[in-house]
Amino acid sequence: MYVCHCEAITDRTIDAAIASGVRTVAEVTARCRAGGGCGGCHGALQALIDAAGPLREPAASSAA
């Protein structure tokens, strides 16, 4: 489904950007251009980011 109509960016592209570590609308725009036109999709972009939850850090290995 198209999320950003100005740049013709789909939810799959945005989900891939989020999976790679993007966590703000500005970062999404920098990564895949979504949100770079009129800004009407910023709410939808933020909702996708929020739904992804926090970025998970790799577990630190213990030397003990």
Wavefront OBJ file of the C-alpha trace (Angstrom):
o trace
v 0.000 0.000 0.000
v 1.296 3.467 -0.813
v 1.987 5.515 2.294
v 3.756 8.440 0.620
v 1.912 9.369 -2.561
v 4.226 12.261 -3.495
v 7.236 9.942 -3.717
v 5.296 6.702 -4.479
v 6.771 4.882 -1.462
v 5.029 1.803 -0.081
v 4.700 0.469 3.432
v 7.116 -2.342 2.545
v 9.887 0.123 1.740
v 9.208 2.050 4.949
v 9.079 -1.154 7.010
v 12.482 -2.152 5.581
v 13.921 1.235 6.560
v 12.530 0.849 10.076
v 13.932 -2.684 10.320
v 17.359 -1.296 9.428
v 17.279 1.059 12.415
v 15.449 4.202 11.303
v 13.505 5.694 14.235
v 12.313 9.171 13.171
v 10.305 10.584 10.292
v 13.349 12.617 9.227
v 15.448 9.449 9.111
v 12.776 7.698 7.015
v 12.838 10.629 4.579
v 16.635 10.537 4.383
v 16.653 6.764 3.837
v 13.866 6.326 1.255
v 12.401 9.787 0.420
v 9.015 9.026 2.041
v 7.693 12.197 3.643
v 9.852 14.437 1.512
v 6.996 15.973 -0.492
v 3.927 17.604 1.012
v 4.315 16.024 4.477
v 0.801 14.622 4.487
v 2.092 11.147 5.293
v 4.128 12.136 8.351
v 1.410 10.867 10.704
v 1.316 7.500 8.939
v 5.122 7.304 8.974
v 5.189 8.003 12.710
v 2.495 5.360 13.280
v 4.617 2.762 11.451
v 7.669 3.739 13.497
v 5.675 3.555 16.737
v 4.206 0.166 15.811
v 7.707 -1.233 15.285
v 8.607 -0.495 18.901
v 12.037 0.381 20.238
v 15.163 -0.635 18.387
v 16.521 -3.745 20.006
v 20.186 -3.595 20.941
v 22.197 -6.799 20.616
v 22.646 -8.562 23.953
v 26.032 -7.958 25.490
v 27.984 -11.120 26.020
v 29.065 -11.794 29.542
v 32.644 -12.813 30.322
v 31.545 -14.375 33.595
l 1 2 3 4 5 6 7 8 9 10 11 12 13 14 15 16 17 18 19 20 21 22 23 24 25 26 27 28 29 30 31 32 33 34 35 36 37 38 39 40 41 42 43 44 45 46 47 48 49 50 51 52 53 54 55 56 57 58 59 60 61 62 63 64
